[in-house]
Amino acid sequence: IVDDRGLESVKEKSKELTQMMAAAADGLGSIAIDTTQLNMSVTDPTAWATAMNNLGMVPVGLAGQQLVSDSICVPGFDPSLNMMTGITPINPMIPGMGLVPPPPPTDMSVVKEIIHCKSCTLFPPNPNLPPPSTRERPPGCKTVFVGGLPENATEEIIQEVFEQCGDITAIRKSKKNFCHIRFAEEFMVDKAIYLSGYRMRLGSSTDKKDSGRLHVDFAQARDDFYEWECKQRMLAREERHRRKLEEDRLRPPSPPAIMHYSEHEATLLAEKLKDDSKFSEAITVLLTWIERGEVNRRSANQFYSMVQSANSHVRRLMNEKANHEQEMEQAKENFKDALTGILTQFEQIVAVFNASARQKAWDHFSKAQRKNIDIWRKHSEELRNAHSEQLMGIRREEEMEMSDDESTDTPNKKMRVDESALAAQAYALKEENDSLRWQLDAYRNEVELLKQEKGQLFRTEENLTKDQQLQFLQQTMQGMQQQLLTIQEELKNKKSELEQAKEEQSHTQALLKVLQEQLKSAKELAETNGHSHEDANEINVLTVALVNQDRENNTEKRTQGLKSEKEALLIGIISTFLHVHPFGANIEYLWSYMQQLDSKISANEIEMLLMRLPRMFKQEFTGVGATLEKRWKFCAFEGIKTT
């Protein structure tokens, strides 16, 4: 708590320090600040701590003095305490933990004090300026970045300034007026961040190389992150170990181990099997022994006696089941009686509501009262109907059970029916029938109205859908008719081509017979007259040429024009192929060449096309006997000359 006098003194000191700091920041070489102007002892740590505490800041002392006094920090605090006890580590610098004084009020401006060291002096920043910015703190950060150092600052001076924040493990200084400082603990970084914004001056020199504005920020170091990860893994291991211990503590105990078979144990087990309280435990042991294969010729009699003892419990279990079934039947009877009483009371309540709804009493109620009575009546009727259905279901089940019992057991057992319950049931069914009839009439009226309203819409929609379906069907029929016509035309063309092929085949067969006869006669003449084989070949070629002329004359009458562009393209390709083969080519050779261009074409189609154009292509037979071969030649140029 700061009174008015203390607040005024703090404001006066802040003004004086602001003026001094401005003079130091300007770097005026002719002006030297005397330590007597501070009105405070430099070597008195109590005065410094008091001044810093008045400003609500952590006190920064001289060399060998703690920045945070023992009265603030926990004595002998060990941040790694959680490693053994499982306690979460506590940062001594976290506000609200009782380790750091509360922050100053918002209406008071924080003013930092001048810090004097042996080799340098630190001047605080302007309190009116915003606090220096820092990056996001990396996890496990123990390293700080210190920039803005004087050019003449040495590693010893840096250690002298920052060792007041805590134990320094490493200092990495660069040639560009910055360095990295690694502390032993994480909370020491918060103390070093406090010095951000201070202007550092070495001794009393005013040279620019001896002064600089410090910028302290968090640094991301791999060593810090590795240690933090190791610490987190250790915490995770401890947490897993703790959970495992907790699970082991809460886990139910394992069943006792089953002893091995022996005659003594078998005797004890036989006694346990006779005891009803120990039967479940003993039967488990017996089952285990049998599954283990302990039964042999020597122990068979003993096991048989134990199995017989187990069988003796069947009668006991059946008796227990009968007792439980009897108790269940009694409970059902009690439930049915209670439900019947509830249903009777519901009938009385519904009767009261029905009497109130009559005109004699209904006219004296207000509109709100009538509405409430109507709502209560409907609710009561729903509950009554539900209870009556439940009661009817119970009775149906009983009737079914009784019918089964009568077919198997003695017919002396009969179901007792309560007359009052039957009367209540009949009345409930009558009321339910009336209400259902009224609801059915109302639903019928609503359905008729809805049909009358929406009948026209449905009709128009149905007509539209039917018209669309008819259009689609007509389109499909037209398409199918066109396809049918095209298929019929193709069928006619195929038939005509087939007939032509048959005629040509018969004609060729006749020609072959004629040629064979001519060949035979030619051979006979050659043998008799003594002509050479070459003369026979010439005769054969002449006869074949004559036959081809006759065939060409016959086929000219049947030639027709080209049917499609594909046929014209085939004729051009075949003409080019045969033109480069002046001695002709057989149909297999020509078909193998055309197969590379069109895999769907057949040798018969090519031969039919060649036969339709006798002026462009002619067929010749070469060879004798087994070497007889039929070749096609390109004769369009000869055909033009003849025409």
Phi, psi and omega in degrees: 000128180247125179277185183293318181296317179296322179296319179295319180295322178296318179296320178296317179296322180296321178295315179299316181293326178297317179296317180296319181294321178296321179293322179289324181291331180289341178069038179287119184288334184277349184250126177241134182275128179266143182289346180285343180285348184282344181056031181204143182286133181288327184267005181266105182290333181295319180297318179296317180296321179295316181296317181291322179292327177297327179272358180075023181246161178288128183291136177251118186257193180275184179296132180087359181250140179287139175289324176246121186290163180294337179289337179270314182279160176288127181298130178061037182291133179244108182296337180271024181295331184289346182298328182255330187258346181083010180276138179295134181298142183251128176275121183295343183268000181286125177291151178088357179264000180084005181257337181237139180297151181297153180295155182291162177300153183291335182281350180261131178278133182281127180237123179273153182264164174284138181245125180254130173241178182292321186253352184205174178226139180248120180260134183289160179283173178293124182294340180282344180281154177293156180295150181297143182277151178227156177281173178292137185288124177290156178293133179068032185290124173234002184242139178239151173261128180242112178247170180075024179288151172298152182295329182268008181287134180256172180293328180292321180293319179297318179293324179296323182283314190266353177286349174289340179280340180154182181291128180260126179265333181199145174230123177245104184261139178255166179280354185254040172062035171213164181206168174239131182240128178250126181261171182280328183230163183286324185291342178290337179295324179297324178291323180290325179296334179300330183279001179293133181099344178291147173262125184259131178231130181277119180060223179247016182285148178251012179289146181296330179289347180256009180222156179184154179264123184283140172230110183253130182215163177291144178239145180260108183245142180293326179295318179297315181294323178295316178296322179294319177297318178299319179295319179294321177296322178295320178295321179294320176298317178297322180293319177296319179296319180294318179294322179296318177298321180293318178295320178296325181288323182273348182291136179295151182292149179290150178295151182295148180291142180276129183290160178281159184287137170205165181296322179295314179294326178293322178295316178296321181293324178297323177293321179292325180295334178281341181271127182294325184287333182253011185294316183298319178293319183290322181294329176295317179295319179297317178298318180296317179298318181294319179292330178289342182090033180281350182281126175216185182297325183288322185257009184295318180296321180294318178293324178298318178296322179291321177295323178295321176297321178295324180291332180294342180278353181296318180296320179297317180294322177295322177295319178296319178298318179297319178297317180294322177295323178295318177297321179295320178297320178296320179294322177297318179297318179297317180296320181293320178296317179296319180295324177295318177297319178296318181295323177298316178295323176298321178297320178295320180294317179296324177296322177298316180295319179295322177293324179290334183278355177287157189295332182298323179255337185293327183291338183274352178271153176281174182295317179295320179294320178298319180298315179297318180296320179296317179297316181296320180297315180297318180297317180294321179296320178298315179295319180296317179296320179297317180292323179293322177295320178297317179295321178295322177297319178297318181291324176297317178299319179295320179296320178295319178295320180294322178295321177294319180294323181293327180286334183254316184265188180291146182279011181283339181281123179231151181276132178269128183245131179278129182293321180295322179294320178295320178296317178297322180294318179297318180295319180296319179295323178296313179298318181295322179296318178297314182296320179293324178296316179296317179297321179296319177298317180297316179296323178297316179299316180296320180295320178296317178298316180296322178296317180296322182287318188259001180297316181296318180298316180298320181297313180298318180295320179295320179298317179299314180296321179295318179298317179297318179296320178297318179298315179298319180294320178297317179298316180295322178296317178299317178297319179294322178296317178299317178298321180296318179298314179297321179295321179296317178298315179298323180295318177299315180299317180297320180297315179297318178297321179296318178297317178299318180297320179297315179299316180296322179295316178297320179296317180295322178297318178297317178299319179298318178299316180298317181296318179299317178298316179298320179297317179299315180295323179294319178297318180297318178295321181295321180292319182288317182276344179081021178288161181278170179293330180293322178296324178294322179295318179298319179297320180297316181295319180295319180293320178296320179297318179297318179297320179295323178296318177297319180293322178296321179297325180285324183281339179296330181290333185259000182292145179230166178289169179290142185267329185213171178291331179297319179296321178297320179295319178296319180297318179297317181293317181294322179297317180296320182294315182286336178293325179275359174242084187294335180271004177089171181213143179286168187291330179292319179296316180295321180292323178296325177290316180290335179296329178292331180271321181221108185287343183272348184284150181242162181293328180294320178297319180295317181294321177297319180295320179292324180289334178287345183236076183288338178282341179262325184228137177231155185247133180231149177250131179233153179094173182226136174068238182290338181271010180295129185221140180257122182235150177252138179234156178269118185232028183294323181294321177294323179295325179291321181295320182291324179286000000 
